[in-house]
Amino acid sequence: MLLLSSLAGCHSRLSGILLRKDSGRAGVTDKVIILMNFLVSPHKIIGLFLLVLIVVLLSQCTLAPLHKDAELKDMKYSTRLKPKDFPKEIARLEKIAKTNPDISVQARAHLQLALLHADHKNPFPDYLRAVKGLETFISLEPEGGKADDIQNLLALLKKIELLTKENNRIKEENQKMKDIIENVKSLDIQLEQKRKKY
């Protein structure tokens, strides 16, 4: 009742303001007031309130089975993560993947871990762990693992892993060659010094 009386008070104040502001166009203002009287009548407000309440209650009933674990968020949530938040989020998901008894929750956690490990905003991407997380997801959720997107992502991550290993091997070889060149330069300087002595 308090709500209805405050709404009625707001309605009368708004009507007065509209009449004062628009006294030259009383026809339009009258139509607005008539429309407001129709929309803001007490039984319409109660009906609208009950309808909203029913919709909210029903939406909660239908959404509950879809969210098996409130700790697991939407897959697109990583776009909202800042680079500094990745290690903490990865640790949280690893805990869920290890401790949650529900296999489907574990599978989703592994999928999210794979996506976070390979995310472009992750300051320390780990493609090997991303591949392992994706493979674990596929083993826990065979039907979901057959999806083209998952298989494409797995193929790309494996290729990135292979190229990363090749890059590291080339870097090691390059460093060895630099060391050999430095040794040869050092020997050359020593030989030149010995020649000057004789």
ABEGO torsion letter per residue (X at the ends): XAAAAAAAAAAAAAAAAAAAAAAABAAAAAAAAAAAAAAABAAAAAAAAAAAAAAAAAAAAAAAAABABAABBBAAAAAABBAAAAAAAAAAAAAAAAABABAAAAAAAAAAAAAAAABAABABBBAAAAAAAAAAAAAABAAAAABAAAAAAAAAAAAAAAAAAAAAAAAAAAAAAAAAAAAAAAAAAAAAAAAAAX
